[in-house]
Amino acid sequence: MNLALFKATAKSNWVIFVIFFAVLLMYMYTMISMYDPENIDAMNQLMETMPQGMMDAFGYGGAATSLITFIALYYYGFIAVMFPMIYCIILANRLVAAHVDRGSMAYLLATPNTRVKIITTQALYMALSLTVLLVLNTAAGLVISEAVFPGDMDTTAFLKLNIVTILLSLAISSICFFFSCIFNEAKYSLALGGGIPILFFIINMLRNISNNYPWLEYLTLYSLFNPQEIVTGEQSMVAVYLIFAGIALALYSGGIFIFSRRNLYI
């Protein structure tokens, strides 16, 4: 890794990081504040009055019985996966494909650094910034829940849920990064690096709406992420951990390998 490049990358992308953290923090605070332990049944009944198809599409199908299940349902069912996905799409394109497209990658390659060192630095920034973003969000969730509802949060289940969220987001980020390493033009990087995660997200929404097409679950990574089953212990997580971590490692490594050997028209 090149520390100078890492610092320069962090400096040029800190605004994006802060914006996404602020959005996640705002929604975290809003969702926790909406929880009412004394009227949880009334809240569930209110949600049942909403159009069922829309609620299922956004991952809100189900009933909350505690603070952790409420957060799992209404925050981690949609918000906590959608915004990190958008962050990954934007950042991956900025880190590699946009540099090649603008010609600024030529300046980086003119320095006494190998391609492997440059692209590895970008990959490390991508993975570390995403991880830090979600770790800070996890810490914020614990602090807010303890401040608003002392002792109500199931910390173990909450941490387990966030570990899975981080690994899922890293797997998604590796897809974005992989295609950013393949293409010379940013538009193609966005088309596939951004299009595939968005397609995964849409397929998962369709799968939630209807049970008529069970084969859809094999077409998206998001089918392995069920927040309610995670916090209640109904879903075995070892295989999920390995799948997400394996995809992230394979695609980050593949992107580094391809970038280090392909022709760059700069």
Backbone as a ProteinNet text record, in pm:
[ID]
protein_1_A
[PRIMARY]
MNLALFKATAKSNWVIFVIFFAVLLMYMYTMISMYDPENIDAMNQLMETMPQGMMDAFGYGGAATSLITFIALYYYGFIAVMFPMIYCIILANRLVAAHVDRGSMAYLLATPNTRVKIITTQALYMALSLTVLLVLNTAAGLVISEAVFPGDMDTTAFLKLNIVTILLSLAISSICFFFSCIFNEAKYSLALGGGIPILFFIINMLRNISNNYPWLEYLTLYSLFNPQEIVTGEQSMVAVYLIFAGIALALYSGGIFIFSRRNLYI
[TERTIARY]
84.4	0	87.8	42.5	111.9	38.2	102.1	35.9	-0.3	86.7	59.6	-65	-75.9	-193.5	-318.2	-305.5	-419.1	-471.7	-379.5	-419	-483.7	-426.9	-482.4	-622.3	-641.5	-772.4	-874	-832	-921.2	-959.1	-862.4	-887.2	-985.4	-978.3	-1064.9	-1204.2	-1222.1	-1351.4	-1416.8	-1360.9	-1414.9	-1555	-1584.4	-1717.2	-1824.9	-1798.5	-1893.7	-1914.4	-1802.7	-1809.5	-1898.1	-1876.3	-1951.9	-2099.8	-2130.3	-2270.1	-2343.8	-2282.3	-2349.7	-2360.1	-2258	-2267.6	-2379.4	-2390.2	-2495.5	-2634.1	-2650.8	-2780.6	-2813.7	-2716.9	-2739.2	-2768.1	-2695.2	-2715	-2852.9	-2895.6	-3026.3	-3137	-3128.5	-3230.7	-3223.8	-3102.4	-3088.5	-3157.4	-3129.3	-3191	-3343.2	-3388.1	-3532.8	-3603.4	-3546.2	-3609.8	-3613.5	-3502.3	-3500.4	-3598.9	-3606.2	-3697.8	-3844	-3871.7	-4009.5	-4057.8	-3963.7	-4001.8	-4073.6	-4185.1	-4262.7	-4291	-4215	-4231.7	-4368.8	-4436.9	-4566.7	-4680.3	-4654.9	-4760.5	-4711.6	-4630.5	-4573.2	-4681.5	-4787.1	-4894.9	-4967.8	-4988	-5054.6	-4969.1	-4837.7	-4747.3	-4754.2	-4758.4	-4769	-4901	-5008	-5138.4	-5139.6	-5071	-5062.3	-4989	-4881.2	-4806	-4888.5	-4977.9	-5062	-5162.8	-5190.2	-5283.6	-5218.8	-5086.3	-5015.8	-5033.3	-5020	-5028.6	-4928	-4977.7	-4892.5	-4779.7	-4809.9	-4707.2	-4591.4	-4623.7	-4518.8	-4436.4	-4501.8	-4431.4	-4337.9	-4385.7	-4302.4	-4183.8	-4208	-4101.2	-3985.3	-4017	-3913.9	-3861.6	-3899.5	-3848.6	-3913.9	-4034.4	-4101.4	-4207.5	-4210.1	-4308	-4272	-4365	-4337.7	-4383.5	-4365.5	-4407.9	-4291.7	-4279.5	-4173.4	-4224.1	-4140.9	-4179.5	-4085.6	-3977.2	-3879.2	-3801.7	-3713.4	-3635	-3546.8	-3482.1	-3391.1	-3467.6	-3585.7	-3662.9	-3721.7	-3754.3	-3804.7	-3697.5	-3574.6	-3463.8	-3428.5	-3426.9	-3395.4	-3494.6	-3620.3	-3726.3	-3727.3	-3726.1	-3751	-3625.2	-3511.1	-3386	-3297.1	-3273.4	-3182.3	-3249.5	-3381.5	-3450.5	-3438.1	-3404.5	-3397.5	-3287.3	-3294.8	-3205.2	-3058.8	-3031.4	-2893.4	-2823.1	-2898.7	-2835.1	-2837.3	-2939.5	-2949.6	-2843.7	-2827.2	-2732.9	-2586.8	-2544.6	-2408.3	-2386.8	-2489.9	-2478.2	-2452.4	-2526.7	-2506.8	-2366.6	-2323.6	-2188.9	-2083.5	-2100.6	-2005.2	-1999.2	-2113.9	-2120	-2046.1	-2074	-2010.7	-1860.3	-1821.5	-1681.2	-1596.3	-1643.5	-1565.1	-1535.5	-1633.8	-1613	-1511.4	-1516.2	-1423.1	-1279.8	-1265.2	-1132.4	-1049.1	-1114.9	-1038.3	-1083.8	-1204.4	-1249.4	-1248	-1288.8	-1291.3	-1149.8	-1052	-912.3	-862.8	-897.3	-856	-926.8	-1055.8	-1136.6	-1086.3	-1049.1	-1002.6	-854.9	-783.6	-641.7	-552.5	-613	-531.9	-458.7	-501.6	-430.8	-287.9	-266	-131.4	-33.8	-80.9	5.7	40.7	-55.4	-28.1	72	55.9	144.8	284	294.5	425.4	510.4	446.5	521.2	596	696.7	772.5	695.5	576.8	491.8	440	433.9	384.4	233.2	180.4	34.9	-30.3	33.3	-23.5	-35.1	68	65.1	-42.9	-58.2	-158.9	-299.6	-326.6	-463.1	-494.4	-393.8	-415.1	-449.1	-384.2	-414.8	-559.2	-603.9	-742.4	-840.7	-805.6	-892.1	-901.1	-787.9	-786.8	-868.5	-857.5	-938.2	-1087	-1121.9	-1261.9	-1316.5	-1245.9	-1292.5	-1288.7	-1181.5	-1168.2	-1266.9	-1285.8	-1379.1	-1521.8	-1559.2	-1692.6	-1708.3	-1604.9	-1609.7	-1618.8	-1537.3	-1540.7	-1677.2	-1733.3	-1865.8	-1969.6	-1968.6	-2070.1	-2039	-1911.1	-1875	-1919.4	-1896.7	-1942.5	-2094.5	-2162.5	-2307.9	-2354.9	-2282.2	-2314	-2296.8	-2184.4	-2158.4	-2265.5	-2303.7	-2407.1	-2539.6	-2571.7	-2695.2	-2697.7	-2583.8	-2575.6	-2588.9	-2521.1	-2525.9	-2667.5	-2729.2	-2863.8	-2965.3	-2959.6	-3056.1	-3040.9	-2915.2	-2892.8	-2939.5	-2926.1	-2969.8	-3121.9	-3188.3	-3334.3	-3406.8	-3357.9	-3420.9	-3313.6	-3269.8	-3161.5	-3192.6	-3099.7	-3112.5	-3203.9	-3270.5	-3366.6	-3301.1	-3184.9	-3121.4	-3051.8	-3078.6	-3007	-2874.3	-2770.5	-2642.7	-2581.3	-2588.3	-2529.2	-2593.7	-2726.5	-2798.9	-2772.1	-2762.8	-2737.6	-2599.6	-2499.3	-2364.6	-2358.4	-2425.3	-2428.4	-2493.5	-2602.1	-2670.5	-2579.3	-2502.4	-2414.7	-2293.1	-2245.6	-2135.4	-2179.3	-2300.1	-2352.3	-2372.7	-2421.8	-2442	-2310.1	-2205.4	-2073.1	-2021	-2033.8	-1984.3	-2063.8	-2195.7	-2277.8	-2233.6	-2213.7	-2173.2	-2035	-1945.3	-1812.9	-1823	-1912.7	-1933	-1986.4	-2081.6	-2135.7	-2027.2	-1946.2	-1839.6	-1737.6	-1713.7	-1616.6	-1665.7	-1797.5	-1854.6	-1830.9	-1860.3	-1841.4	-1694.5	-1605.4	-1462.9	-1409.7	-1454.7	-1408.7	-1434	-1555.6	-1588.5	-1523.5	-1495.5	-1422.9	-1279.7	-1225.5	-1089.3	-1084	-1196	-1199.4	-1207.3	-1288.2	-1319.7	-1237.1	-1208.5	-1137.1	-1230.9	-1359.7	-1455.9	-1550.2	-1570.8	-1651.7	-1795.5	-1847.5	-1987.6	-2009.4	-1910.6	-1923.1	-1904.4	-1815.6	-1797	-1926.3	-1992.7	-2118.4	-2228.7	-2228.5	-2334.1	-2336	-2217.5	-2211.5	-2180.5	-2080.7	-2045.6	-2157.3	-2236.7	-2353.1	-2480.4	-2489.2	-2611.1	-2637.5	-2533	-2551.9	-2600.9	-2538.1	-2593.3	-2736.2	-2765.8	-2902.5	-2999.5	-2956.4	-3040.7	-3063.8	-2959.7	-2974.4	-3080.5	-3074.4	-3165.8	-3309.9	-3328.8	-3463.6	-3519.4	-3435	-3478.8	-3522.9	-3448.8	-3485.6	-3618.8	-3644.7	-3774.1	-3886.9	-3864.1	-3965	-3987.4	-3879	-3889.3	-3970.9	-3955.6	-4031.1	-4179.8	-4211.4	-4351.7	-4429.3	-4367.6	-4439.3	-4358.3	-4427.9	-4365.1	-4381.7	-4433.3	-4458.1	-4330.7	-4224.1	-4099.6	-3984.8	-3987.1	-3885.4	-3743.1	-3728.8	-3596.6	-3525.3	-3600.8	-3538.5	-3434	-3450.4	-3356.3	-3215.6	-3203.9	-3072.3	-3004.7	-3073.7	-3020.9	-2973.2	-2975.3	-2936.2	-2867.9	-2765.8	-2697.6	-2786.8	-2878.8	-2961.4	-3056.5	-3077.2	-3163.5	-3099.8	-2967.1	-2897.6	-2903	-2959.6	-2963	-3106.3	-3139.2	-3272	-3256.4	-3268.5	-3240.9	-3319.3	-3448	-3528.5	-3480.6	-3449.6	-3401.9	-3263.9	-3184.3	-3050.7	-3061.5	-3145.2	-3152.7	-3226.8	-3313.1	-3384.5	-3311.4	-3199.1	-3119.7	-3173.6	-3270.3	-3329.7	-3241.1	-3151.6	-3066.6	-2924.8	-2874	-2736.9	-2643	-2547.7	-2470.9	-2333.6	-2281.9	-2146.6	-2132.3	-2226.1	-2221.3	-2234.8	-2320.6	-2340.7	-2212.6	-2148.1	-2020.6	-1920.1	-1909	-1808.9	-1839	-1966.9	-2005	-1972.1	-2016.1	-1991.8	-1842.5	-1770.8	-1627.1	-1553.6	-1596	-1532.8	-1551.4	-1673.9	-1701.4	-1616.9	-1612.7	-1536.2	-1388.7	-1331.5	-1189.3	-1159.5	-1246.3	-1223.6	-1231.9	-1332.3	-1350.7	-1251.8	-1217.8	-1113	-980.1	-947.7	-823.3	-826.5	-942.7	-956.9	-942.2	-1000.1	-987.4	-843.6	-771.8	-629.8	-548.2	-574.6	-500.2	-523.8	-649.5	-683	-625.7	-640.6	-590.1	-438.6	-369.1	-222.9	-169.6	-255.4	-208.8	-273.9	-382.9	-452.2	-393.2	-428	-385.2	-471	-408.1	-478	-459	-569	-561.3	-566	-449.3	-443.1	-332.7
-120	0	125	226.7	354.4	451.4	487.9	570.6	709.4	768.5	901.9	899.2	796.2	782.9	757.6	675.5	647	775.7	859.7	986.5	1080.2	1082.6	1168.9	1122.6	992.2	936.2	968.7	954.2	986.5	1134.6	1219	1362.9	1401.8	1333.4	1368.1	1305.5	1213.1	1144.4	1159	1242.6	1252.2	1313.2	1400.1	1462.2	1356.3	1266.3	1158.2	1072.4	1041.5	960.9	1028	1156	1229.3	1237	1258.5	1267.5	1136.9	1025.2	896.7	860.2	893.6	866.9	950.2	1075.5	1163.4	1109.2	1058.8	1003.2	878.8	788.5	666.8	699.6	797.3	838	899.3	981.5	1044.8	939.6	842.5	738.1	648.8	621.3	540.1	607.9	736.4	810.9	816.4	840.8	850.4	719.8	608.8	478.8	439.8	460.5	426.1	513.8	641	733	696.7	634.6	596.8	477.4	400	279.6	318.4	253.5	278.9	145.2	109.3	-22.5	-44.8	63.9	49	32.9	70	60.4	-15.3	-118.5	-191.8	-260.2	-310.8	-375.5	-274.7	-154.7	-50.2	-11.7	-10.3	22.1	-84.7	-209.4	-318.8	-312.6	-278.6	-267.3	-152.7	-42.4	70.9	30.1	-45.1	-89.6	-183.7	-259.6	-351.8	-279.5	-152.4	-75.2	-26.7	-31.5	10.2	-95.9	-56.9	-155.5	-268.9	-392.2	-505.4	-526.1	-507.7	-526.2	-430.5	-305.4	-206.1	-237.9	-278.2	-310.7	-429.8	-530.7	-648.4	-613	-529.5	-492.3	-425	-342.2	-270.7	-348.7	-475.5	-559.5	-535.4	-475.3	-442.7	-545.5	-657.1	-759.9	-828.9	-833.6	-896.2	-806.9	-855.9	-780	-764.8	-645.2	-616.8	-647.1	-710.7	-743.9	-681.8	-622	-561	-455.2	-385.4	-281.7	-341.2	-453.1	-511.7	-561.2	-621.1	-666.9	-548.4	-440.8	-320	-259.7	-247.6	-192.3	-285.6	-414.2	-511.2	-501.7	-482	-478.4	-347.4	-236.4	-107.4	-28.3	-69.9	-1.7	-91.8	-212.6	-303	-377.7	-372.7	-437.6	-362.2	-233.3	-153.1	-47.1	42.5	158.1	117.2	24.5	-11.2	-88.9	-135.3	-202.2	-115.1	-30	52.3	161.9	235.7	347.8	302.5	197.5	147.3	101.4	43.8	2.7	123.6	231.3	353.2	409.7	408.6	455.8	375.9	243.8	157.2	188.4	208.5	236.4	366.3	469.9	599.6	592.7	535.1	534.8	448.5	330.2	241.2	307.5	376.1	443.7	557	630.1	740.8	692.1	576.3	528.8	477.1	418.3	357.3	406.2	368.8	397	545	629.2	773.6	827.6	773.8	815.2	778.8	657.9	613.7	695	717.8	791.4	934.8	999.5	1139	1150.2	1040.2	1043.2	1068.4	1090.7	1118	994.3	876.1	754.7	755.3	822.7	829.7	895.6	995.6	1062.3	969	889	793.3	686.9	640.6	536.4	591.2	723.5	783.7	794.6	776.8	780.3	647.7	643.7	519.1	415.8	383.3	283.6	186.1	60.5	-39.4	-29.7	-86.3	-89.7	-163.3	-272.5	-352.1	-268.7	-190.2	-108.1	-1.7	59.7	164.7	108.2	-0.1	-53.4	-120.4	-177.2	-235	-126.3	-11.3	102.1	146.4	153.1	192.5	89.1	-37.5	-144	-137.8	-114.4	-105.4	14.3	126.6	242.3	210.8	146.5	111.2	25.4	-81.6	-174.7	-112.5	-40.1	17.4	131.4	216.3	328.8	277.8	175.1	116.5	52.9	-20.3	-84.8	18.2	123.6	229.9	298.3	323.1	385.1	303.9	173.1	87.5	59.3	57.6	42.2	165.1	283.6	406.3	408.2	358.3	351.7	254.7	144.4	47.6	110.7	179.2	245.4	350.5	424.4	527.1	463.1	349.5	280	236.8	187.2	146.1	266.6	376	496.1	554.4	565.3	624.3	538.5	406.9	317.8	320.7	329.2	335.1	468	574.8	707	718.3	661.1	674.9	565.2	440.9	326.9	245.9	294.5	227.6	80.6	-5.7	-147.1	-226.6	-162.4	-234.1	-303.4	-256.3	-312.8	-445.1	-545.9	-672.9	-653.6	-620.4	-581.4	-694.1	-815.9	-928.9	-947.8	-946.9	-962.5	-844.2	-724.6	-604.7	-610.6	-654.2	-665.4	-773.5	-884.7	-991.9	-943.9	-868.2	-812.8	-719.2	-639.5	-544.5	-611.1	-718.6	-792.9	-846.9	-901.8	-953.1	-839.2	-725.6	-609.5	-562.7	-560.3	-518.8	-615.8	-746	-846.4	-842	-824.5	-810.6	-688.5	-576.4	-453	-466.8	-539.2	-563.4	-648.8	-746.5	-828.6	-743	-655.2	-564.5	-469.8	-418.8	-324.9	-391.8	-520.8	-591.9	-604.5	-617.4	-620.2	-486.1	-378.2	-243.5	-219.6	-258.3	-235.9	-320.2	-443.5	-534.2	-475.2	-426.1	-371.6	-235.5	-163.4	-37.7	-63.7	-178.9	-216.8	-268.4	-313.4	-375.2	-271.8	-168.2	-76.9	51.7	102.3	228.8	349.1	327.4	436.7	421.9	534.5	532.8	488.9	518.8	485	334.3	258.9	113.1	56.4	118.7	77.5	94.9	207.8	233	139.8	110.8	27.3	-111.8	-171.2	-305.8	-304.8	-225.4	-219.1	-164.6	-75.2	-23.3	-97.4	-140.9	-206.3	-340.1	-419.4	-552.1	-543.8	-464.3	-451.7	-397.9	-300.8	-247.6	-355.2	-435.3	-545.8	-645.7	-677.7	-765.5	-710.7	-580.4	-514.7	-522.2	-497.2	-500.6	-642.6	-739.9	-879.9	-920.5	-874.1	-907.6	-845.5	-723.8	-660.9	-739.9	-786.3	-867.4	-999	-1056	-1183	-1164.8	-1048.6	-1021.4	-1003.2	-949.6	-922.7	-1050.6	-1144.3	-1265	-1390.6	-1494.2	-1624.9	-1715.8	-1659.4	-1740.1	-1772.1	-1699.9	-1721.7	-1748.3	-1865.2	-1893.8	-1897.8	-1920.4	-1927.7	-1791.9	-1683.7	-1551.6	-1538.4	-1615.6	-1603	-1645.8	-1724.5	-1767.6	-1663.7	-1554.6	-1452.6	-1327.6	-1328.3	-1208.5	-1243.6	-1167.2	-1186.4	-1146.3	-1056.1	-1004.8	-1110.1	-1218.5	-1324.5	-1395	-1380.5	-1441.2	-1354	-1236.3	-1139.3	-1120.8	-1181.1	-1168.2	-1115.5	-984.2	-923.3	-983.4	-1010.9	-1064.9	-1203.3	-1288.8	-1422.4	-1418.4	-1318.9	-1305.2	-1272.1	-1173.1	-1129.5	-1229.6	-1312.2	-1412.2	-1545.9	-1555.4	-1677.3	-1788	-1756	-1858.3	-1891.2	-1800.5	-1819.3	-1855.5	-1966.1	-2006.3	-1914.3	-1852.7	-1745.6	-1786.5	-1902	-1939.4	-1942.9	-2010	-2019.7	-1882.3	-1797.9	-1662.7	-1581.2	-1589.4	-1520.8	-1561.6	-1692	-1744.6	-1703.2	-1704.8	-1667.7	-1521.4	-1432.7	-1289.3	-1258	-1316.1	-1290.9	-1348	-1465.5	-1528.3	-1447.1	-1395.6	-1312.7	-1185.6	-1121.4	-997.5	-1021.2	-1126	-1155.8	-1190.3	-1271.8	-1315.5	-1198.9	-1113.1	-1004.9	-890.4	-860.6	-760.4	-809.7	-936.2	-993.7	-998.1	-1035.4	-1040.2	-904	-801.8	-665.9	-618.1	-646.6	-608.7	-680.8	-809.4	-888.9	-837.6	-813.7	-768.7	-630.3	-539.4	-403.4	-401.6	-487.3	-487.8	-539.6	-604.7	-666.4	-614.6	-541.6	-501.4	-374	-350.2	-227.4	-110.3	-0.1	120.8	227.8	275.9	377.5	515	558.9	686.2	772.5
0	0	0	-71.7	-74.1	18.5	128.8	230.1	176.9	94.7	40.5	-48.2	-132.7	-219.4	-135.9	-31.3	55.9	118.7	168.7	230.2	128.2	6.6	-97.9	-137.6	-144.8	-178.5	-70	55.9	167.1	165.5	135	132.1	22.5	-91.2	-204.2	-193.2	-98.4	-87.5	49.3	136.5	271.5	274.2	178.6	175.8	151	57.7	29.3	153.1	220.1	341.9	446.3	469.8	571.5	534.9	407.9	364.1	391.8	354.1	372.9	520.1	598.7	741.8	804	762.3	814.6	781.2	659.7	618.4	700.8	713.9	792.5	938.6	991.7	1130.7	1150.7	1056.4	1066.5	1070.3	978.9	975	1098.6	1147.7	1268.2	1386.6	1404.2	1513.9	1498.3	1375.4	1350.1	1380.6	1333.9	1353.8	1501.2	1571.9	1713.9	1790.9	1754.4	1822.6	1797.4	1684	1651	1731.6	1784.7	1859.6	1989	2014.5	2136.1	2203.9	2306.6	2369.1	2431.6	2468	2532.4	2432.5	2306.5	2204.8	2081.9	2103.8	1992	1907.7	1972.2	1897.1	1809.1	1861.3	1782.8	1662.9	1682	1571.1	1463.3	1504.9	1407.5	1331.9	1402.6	1336.9	1237.4	1272.4	1180.4	1053.2	1066.9	950.9	863.4	925.7	850.3	762.8	793.3	711.5	581.5	575.1	453.6	344.8	217.1	108.1	129.7	134	169.3	69.6	-59.9	-161.9	-144.1	-113.5	-94	29.5	138.8	262.2	241.9	170.4	144	55	-44.9	-138.2	-66.1	33.9	107.6	227.4	235.6	343.1	477.1	477.6	602.6	641	572	604.2	733.9	827.4	956.2	1069.2	1190.6	1307.6	1403.9	1459.8	1556.5	1696.7	1778.3	1915.5	2018.7	1973.5	2062.8	1985.2	2054.6	1987.9	1878.9	1906	1807.1	1685	1704.3	1588.1	1512.4	1584.2	1519.4	1428.6	1480.8	1403.4	1287.1	1313.6	1207.7	1093.1	1128.6	1027.4	949.6	1019.3	953.8	917.8	967.9	930.2	846.3	895.5	824.5	710.2	704.1	592.9	461.6	469.3	347.1	351.6	448.9	454.5	469.7	560.6	593	482.7	382.6	269	143.5	130.3	10.3	6.8	115.6	113.7	103.9	175.1	150.6	7	-55.5	-194.9	-284.9	-263.1	-342.3	-317.9	-193	-158	-234.4	-239.1	-308.9	-458.3	-519.3	-662.4	-694.7	-617.6	-641.7	-617	-504.5	-465.4	-557.6	-592.5	-679.2	-812.5	-867.5	-995.2	-982.3	-871.1	-849.2	-826.8	-765.7	-727.8	-844.4	-946.3	-1055.1	-1192.7	-1233.9	-1370.5	-1404.6	-1310.7	-1337.8	-1358.9	-1286	-1304.2	-1444.1	-1487.7	-1621.3	-1728.3	-1708.7	-1804.7	-1822.6	-1712.7	-1718.3	-1757.7	-1749.4	-1781.1	-1662.1	-1544.6	-1425.5	-1374.9	-1419.2	-1380.3	-1434.3	-1546.9	-1604.6	-1508.3	-1433.5	-1336.7	-1220.6	-1180.2	-1072.7	-1117.2	-1241.6	-1292.3	-1323.4	-1337.7	-1365	-1238.3	-1122.8	-997.1	-979.9	-892.9	-872.8	-790.5	-838.7	-773.2	-877.5	-844.1	-937.4	-949.1	-1055.8	-1072.3	-955.4	-913.2	-804.6	-677.3	-647.9	-526.9	-536.5	-652.5	-670.4	-656.9	-726.9	-725.6	-591.8	-526.6	-394	-293.2	-305.8	-218.3	-236	-360.6	-387.7	-333.3	-348	-296.7	-144.6	-79.7	65.7	114.1	42.9	82.9	67.5	-42.1	-66.1	48	80.2	182.6	322.2	353.1	486.6	510.6	410.7	429.4	448.5	373.1	387	524.9	567.2	698.7	809.6	801.5	903.1	904.8	787	778	855	834.7	897.3	1043.9	1080	1221.3	1300.7	1244.6	1309.4	1321.4	1219.7	1223.7	1332	1347.6	1452.4	1590.7	1609.9	1737.9	1767.1	1662.3	1679.6	1720.7	1661.7	1696.6	1842.1	1890.7	2031.4	2125.1	2090.4	2174.3	2176.8	2059.7	2051.7	2126.1	2103.8	2169.2	2320.7	2368.3	2513.3	2571	2493.8	2540	2542.9	2442.9	2431.5	2509.2	2497.4	2564.8	2639.1	2754.3	2827.8	2858.5	2818.7	2850.7	2760.4	2664.5	2578.8	2459.4	2417.8	2299.2	2330.9	2249.3	2256.9	2184	2260.4	2201.5	2118.7	2167.3	2094.6	1957.9	1955.8	1829.6	1736.6	1793.6	1713.9	1648.6	1724.7	1669.8	1561.4	1584.8	1484.7	1356	1368.6	1252.2	1174.3	1245.3	1179.1	1115.1	1174.2	1111.2	975.7	971.3	843.8	744.8	792.6	706.2	645.9	726.9	678.7	573.7	599.6	504	373.4	382.7	261.8	182.5	249.3	181.4	119.1	184.8	127	1	2.6	-117.3	-232.1	-201.5	-303.4	-352.5	-260.1	-298.4	-389.7	-367.8	-452.2	-596.1	-614.1	-749	-817.4	-745.7	-800.8	-834.7	-744.8	-764.6	-880	-890.1	-995.6	-1133.9	-1156.6	-1288.5	-1310.4	-1204.4	-1218.3	-1264.6	-1228.7	-1270	-1413.3	-1465.6	-1597.8	-1709.7	-1690.5	-1800.6	-1797.1	-1916.7	-1930.6	-1920.3	-1947.5	-1946.2	-1827.4	-1759.8	-1638.3	-1664.9	-1783.3	-1810.4	-1812.1	-1859.7	-1860.5	-1720.3	-1644.4	-1505.8	-1426.6	-1446.7	-1377.7	-1426	-1555.7	-1613.4	-1551.5	-1533.9	-1477.6	-1328.2	-1289.4	-1148.3	-1062.5	-1118.8	-1048.1	-1084.1	-1209.4	-1256.1	-1190.2	-1169.1	-1110.2	-965.3	-877.4	-741.7	-738.8	-826.2	-831.1	-877.5	-976.3	-1022.8	-910.7	-834.8	-718.8	-623.9	-600.9	-507.3	-557.7	-686.2	-744.5	-743.5	-778.1	-776.9	-637	-536.9	-399	-361.4	-409.6	-384.1	-448.7	-572.4	-641	-568.5	-518.1	-444.3	-316.7	-252.6	-130.9	-157.4	-275.3	-307.8	-332.9	-403.7	-444.6	-417.4	-375.7	-355.5	-476.6	-585.3	-704.4	-782.1	-752	-825.1	-726.3	-662.6	-560.9	-615.1	-747.1	-807	-808.8	-782.4	-781.3	-670.1	-562.6	-451.9	-491.2	-600.5	-645.8	-735.7	-763.3	-854.3	-782.1	-650.2	-576.7	-444.6	-410	-281.5	-164.9	-188.6	-80.1	-23.3	-96.4	-44.2	75.3	90.6	204.5	328.8	313.2	423.7	470.4	585	644.3	786	804.3	934.9	1051.2	1029.2	1138.1	1180.6	1083.7	1117.1	1181.3	1144.8	1204.3	1352.6	1387.7	1527.7	1615.7	1556.2	1635.3	1639.2	1565.4	1566.3	1478.1	1390.7	1304.8	1184.8	1148.9	1031	1074.8	1020.8	1048.8	972.2	1042.8	982.7	929.6	967.4	928.1	776.2	709.1	562.8	498.4	554.7	501.2	514.7	631.9	651.8	545.2	523.5	430.3	286.5	249.6	112.8	85.5	174.4	155.3	157.4	253.7	264	143.2	97.2	-18.8	-145.9	-166.7	-284.4	-279.9	-163.8	-150.3	-178.8	-121.5	-140.7	-286.1	-346.6	-484.5	-582.3	-567.8	-664.9	-643.8	-521.4	-498.8	-555.8	-530.6	-583.5	-735.8	-791.4	-936.4	-1000.1	-938	-990.5	-989.5	-880.8	-871.7	-977.7	-995.6	-1093.8	-1235.6	-1271.7	-1407.6	-1434.4	-1339.4	-1359	-1377.3	-1306.3	-1311.9	-1444.6	-1524.4	-1649.1	-1776	-1765.3	-1887.2	-1945.9	-2074	-2142	-2097.5	-2067	-2027.9	-2133.9	-2190.5	-2294.6	-2229.8	-2181	-2109.7	-2169.6
[MASK]
++++++++++++++++++++++++++++++++++++++++++++++++++++++++++++++++++++++++++++++++++++++++++++++++++++++++++++++++++++++++++++++++++++++++++++++++++++++++++++++++++++++++++++++++++++++++++++++++++++++++++++++++++++++++++++++++++++++++++++++++++++++++++++++++++++++++++

